[in-house]
Amino acid sequence: MIRISERLRRLPGYPLAEIPGIKRRLIEAGVDVIDLGAGDNDTPPPGEVVAAMNEALADPANSKYGFQLGHAEYRRAAARYLARRFGHEFDPMTELLPLIGSKEGLAHLPFGLVDPGEVVVLPEPGYQAYLGGAVLSGAEPFVYPLVADNGFLLELDRVPPAVLDRTRLVYLNYPNNPTAAIAPLDYLTRTVNECRARGIVLAYDNAYCDLTFDDYRAPSIFDVPGARDVAVEFFSLSKSFSMTGWRIGFAVANAPLIAALSKIKSYLDTGPFLAIQQAGAVALDQAERLVEPIRAELERRRDAGVAALARAGFSVTTPKAAMYLWVPLPEGVASAKFTRFALEEHGVVTLPGSGFGPAGEGYFRIALTVGAGRLTEAIERLGTALAEFTTRATAGAA
Ligand SMILES: Cc1ncc(COP(=O)(O)O)c(C=O)c1O
């Protein structure tokens, strides 16, 4: 009998794991399934980047191991992007690291920073890689519940002092998945100050920084003076360029933090495929032009989605960024049961709030992955699903 480690047993099943199987069964049965589950937009990657990838594939040098150094040009393009986008200069060779998607960098980080008995503070609901990295590395996770009343902000001064004394790492993610919350600069400033005072590393997950709406521009954590002492910021090409499956991102921080992450990764992987790095450099060098159509499409979807939700009887705040609608459910409606019902009976994939941890209960997440027309249809179905679900629940209770 195989014995599964205590660490692995402590992790719940990954929330997206069972959906593809159910979806396939429904499609085979002839159901018109609309998938608003994973944050995986249906827009294609930019043609220029695909062309660059084809060219890169033809060069045999790109078929070699990339190691952690990777393509110097990718590092330089990432540094140029940061300089243009935020006005911050980083040394591409020592303060930046190519990642096989930002997920692995986020999850690997605690292996290099946290010893057993020490604490990683992470938000809930939140991206599951934080919990995975904390638990698998042997750290003690402290799960901080994000609540609407506080703008879904993780406030370190509300963590018990005895826990903070043992905390080595905190994850923050704004624009946020799944709540779509954004972080005011004064909040980031007080959090950086607290981390500096306590010697806590701040992992700032900025995967959605370019997917912003109306007049909002998302900051970098390095906009905060002193952040370079403690912060490591994670960027992803997945969402901004519709390149989720390519697996490419990067981390940026002071040289010792980057060296630590690079050392961990050198034992676990050999860097992103060089051809993808070469194409990724093309994407980053033209980011402003290439991201705009994807961003604008998401904004149209956001507007259509918010309007359709209001018509269908849901109430949701209009998000300023990311690609999600975080929708409250009526009191007493369990999110996992409702989203399962909506999928099985109405063919709409959404994610239950509880899939992002118990503190996500009471909500479900819609990803803006399909065009405005399909999204509106899906939300109409969700409205019908909720009416049926609550009627059945009331009848069952009677
Ligand atoms: C908050 C957040 N961070 C990071 C990622 C990972 O992105 P990547 O594809 O770069 O691994 C995601 C993907 O959904 C995310 O939602």
The ligand as an SDF file (V2000), in Angstrom:
LIG
                    3D

 16 16  0  0  0  0  0  0  0  0999 V2000
   -3.2900   35.1240   -8.8320 C   0  0  0  0  0  0  0  0  0  0  0  0
   -2.5770   34.2780   -9.7980 C   0  0  0  0  0  0  0  0  0  0  0  0
   -1.2530   34.2010   -9.7470 N   0  0  0  0  0  0  0  0  0  0  0  0
   -0.5550   33.4380  -10.5830 C   0  0  0  0  0  0  0  0  0  0  0  0
   -1.2010   32.6780  -11.5410 C   0  0  0  0  0  0  0  0  0  0  0  0
   -0.3760   31.7550  -12.3730 C   0  0  0  0  0  0  0  0  0  0  0  0
   -0.1220   32.1700  -13.6140 O   0  0  0  0  0  0  0  0  0  0  0  0
    0.9450   31.4170  -14.5110 P   0  0  0  0  0  0  0  0  0  0  0  0
    0.1670   30.9150  -15.6760 O   0  0  0  0  0  0  0  0  0  0  0  0
    1.9520   32.4630  -14.8420 O   0  0  0  0  0  0  0  0  0  0  0  0
    1.5500   30.3000  -13.7200 O   0  0  0  0  0  0  0  0  0  0  0  0
   -2.5790   32.7120  -11.6350 C   0  0  0  0  0  0  0  0  0  0  0  0
   -3.2870   31.8850  -12.6130 C   0  0  0  0  0  0  0  0  0  0  0  0
   -4.4790   31.7090  -12.5910 O   0  0  0  0  0  0  0  0  0  0  0  0
   -3.2890   33.5320  -10.7430 C   0  0  0  0  0  0  0  0  0  0  0  0
   -4.6180   33.6090  -10.7670 O   0  0  0  0  0  0  0  0  0  0  0  0
  1  2  1  0
  2  3  1  0
  2 15  2  0
  3  4  2  0
  4  5  1  0
  5  6  1  0
  5 12  2  0
  6  7  1  0
  7  8  1  0
  8  9  2  0
  8 10  1  0
  8 11  1  0
 12 13  1  0
 12 15  1  0
 13 14  2  0
 15 16  1  0
M  END
$$$$
